[in-house]
Amino acid sequence: MSAMIDAGVNLTSSQFASDLDDVISRSKEAGIESMLAIGCDLTSSEQSIALAEQHHLYCTAGVHPHDAKSAPDTLYHDLLTLLKSSNRAVAVGECGLDFNRDFSPRPIQQSVCLTQLQLAETIDYPVYLHERDAHDALVGLLKEVEVRGVLHCFTGDRNALRRYLDYGLMIGITGWVCDERRGQALQALIQYIPLDRLLLETDAPYLLPRTIKPKPKSRRNEPMYLSHVAEQIAQLKQCPVTDVISATSANFTQLFLR
């Protein structure tokens, strides 16, 4: 199988603390050419940069909406410093809005997200976006800036998909598309996402593809399982899996490494 790129993995998760080197080794054996380590707050962003440097990967730096309530007033400057500290840091995020869990007050989520969007616009970095039950609000923020990026782990409806595609975003697809229970709506939307706008993600250690047989005893997702996402997309699009892999790898390079 052609080389794949995992466009979103939480390498700083405590679930990887005891065997991260093995996780990365297994990913390479499974054909993962590279991956994007996600920063969710200032600490994990700094850690992701260190991991990207150590393992020759790529990473983001940003503050997730769940953590927006703890973002400092110096966030813009702090993120700028982190992003400029390494050429392995290639995107602003994970940033966005989550009105599903509301772990941070919505006005604070919006303010922190807008700060990161403005930073991305100013320094011409792509954004790595999170959105749950908040696409109207996120589209409103996006209209205030001109940025490029990816809507990570898309699980929205057809209207949200159209608006994100119209804005110019790429769409990140995870193992959610492999879920026969809650992934049916996403499965129906795959046909509307052009190959040149797709990215493959595991979001590991979360969202283990339910198409894996037999399921790993740990029930932990890893980058080595990315091929299951590619295969499901290929089946839904009725195209060769090699087409999905080559297109998404090219899309990653175009978005993050240009």
N, C-alpha and C positions, 0 to 999 in steps of 0.2 A: 504493500500500500504506500502511496506517496506520502511525503513528509507533511505533517499537520502542525498547526500552531494553535495552542490553547489560549484564546484571547481573554481569559479571565479565570484566575485561580487564587484562592486565599491561602497562600503559602505560610502566612504568619499565624494561621489558626493553631490553637493548642492541640488540635487533633493530629497535627503533623510534627509535634514537638519531639517525639521520641525516634522518628525514623525518616526525617525529611530527606536526607541524602539518598535513602533507598527509594523513596517516592520519586525523586527526580531521575534516578537511574532507571527505574521501571518505565518512566515516561519515555525516555530516550529509546529504550528497547522496543517500545510500542510504536515508534515512529513519530514521536512528538519532537519537532525540530526546535521549537522554542515555546515560551509561554509568557504571559503578562501577569506578574504578581501584583495583587491589588492592595492599595493602601486605603484604610477606612477611617483613620484618624492620624494625628501627627506622629504618634509613636509607631503604629504599624506601617505608616508610609516610610519612615526612616528605616525600619527593619526590612521592608520590601526592597528598598534601594540597596541595602547591604547584601541581601540575598541575590538580587539581580547582578550585582558586581561579582559576587563570589562564584555564581553558577553560569555566568554569561547569558542571563535572561533579560527581560525588560520588565518595567514596573510603572505604577502610577503613584501619585501623591495627592491625597485629598481627604475630605471629611464626609463620611456617609451621613445621610439624613438622620439615622438613629443617633449619631454622635454629635449632631449639630448643636445641641444644648450645651456641650462642653467646649465648643470652639472658642479660642481666645480672640480678643479684639485685634490681635496682630496676625490673624490668619492669612491675610493676603501676602504679607511679607514673609511669614514663616513658610508657606507653601512655595513661594517664589525661590526662597533660599534652598529648599529641598530639591526642587526641580532642576535648578541650575547647578546643583552639586554633582550631578552624574549624567552622562549621556545615555545611561540605561533607563532613566526616568523620562518617559515619553508621553505622558498624558496627565491631565488634571482629573482627579476623582479617586475613589468612587464618590460622586456627588449626585444630588438630585432631591427628590421628594418622596416620602412614604406616608400617605394618608391612610394606610391600612392599619399599621401598628401604632403610629403616632407616638413613638418613643421620645420625640422632641416636639415641642409646640410648633404648630404649623407656621406661624410668622417667623420663628427663628429658623426653621428649615428653609424657608424661602429666602431669607436674608443671607444665610450661609451659602446656599446654592448659587444665588446671584453673584456673590463675591467670587466664587470659583469660576463661574462662567465669564465674568469680566476679566479675571486673571488669564484664563485660556485665550480669550479674544486678544488681550493686550500682547501676550507673548507668542501667539499663534501656535498653541498646543491643542491637540484634540482633547475632547472631554469624554470621560467614561461615566455614563449616566445611569442612575437607578430611578425607577418610577413604579409605584404601586398605588392604584386608585387615585391618581393625581395628574392625569395627563392634561387636563385643561389648564391646571395651574402651571405645570412644567412648560407647556407650549407657550403660555403667557410670558414666562421668564425668558425662554429662548428667543422670543420676538424682540427682546430688548438688546440682544447681542447678535453677532454673526460668528458662529463657531461651527467647527466640524467635529464629528465624534461618533460614538456608538451608543445606542440604547441597549444597555446590558440586560441579559436574561429577559427578553421581551415576553410578556404574558398577557398583553392587553387585547382589546377587540379590534375589529377591522377599521373602525374610525380612527382609533389611536395609531394604528399601523400606517394608515394613509397619511396622517398629519406628520408623523416622524419621517416617513419617506419623502414627503413633499418638502420638508425642511432641509433634507439632504443627509440625514443621519444614516449610518449603517445599523443593522439590526443583529444583536447577539442572540444566538439560540443555544440553549442548554439542554440537559437531560429532561427538562420539563416536557419536551416534545416526544419523549419516549414513554410518557406516563399514560396508560390506557384509561385512567380514571379522570384525572384533572387536566390532562393535556389535549383533549379532543378539540377544543376551540383553537388552540395553537396549531394543531395538525392541519386543520382546515384552512388556516391562513398562510401556510408555507408556500402555496402556489402563487401567492401575490407578492412574495419577496423575491426580487431579481437576484440571480446568483452573484452579481457584482455589488450587492449591498449586504451580503451575509457575512457574519463571523461565527466561528465555532467556539463555544466555551464549555468548560465543565462546571465552573463555579464551585469546584471542589474545596472543602470536603463535603459540600452539600449537593443535593439533587442527583443522587446516584441513578443512572439510567435504569429503568425497570425492565428494559429489554435484555439485560445481562443475565445469562443462564449458564451455570447456576449463580445466584447472587453471592457476592463475597460475604464471608462470615462477619466481617467487621461492619458491613453496611455503610462503610465510608467511601465516598467518591474520591477518585484520583485522576490526574491528567491522563493516565494510561487508558482510561475508558472513553476518551474523546471520540474514538472511531465509531462508537455506538450512536452518538449524536449525528455524525456524518452519514452513517448508513441509513438512519431513520429519515433524514432530510432527503437523501437520494431516492429512497423508496417513495416518499410523498411527492417528490418532483418528477418521478419516473425518468431519472437520468442516471448515468454512471456515478458511483461514489467518487471516482477519481476526478470527475468534473467539479463536484462539491468541494473536495479537498484543495484542488489547485486554485479554484476561484477564491475560496476563503483565505488561503495563504497569501495570495496576491492582494486581496483586500486589506489584510492586516498590514502588509508592507506599505501599501499606498497610504493608509490612514496614519499609521504610527511612526513609520521610518523614513518618510519622504524628506 
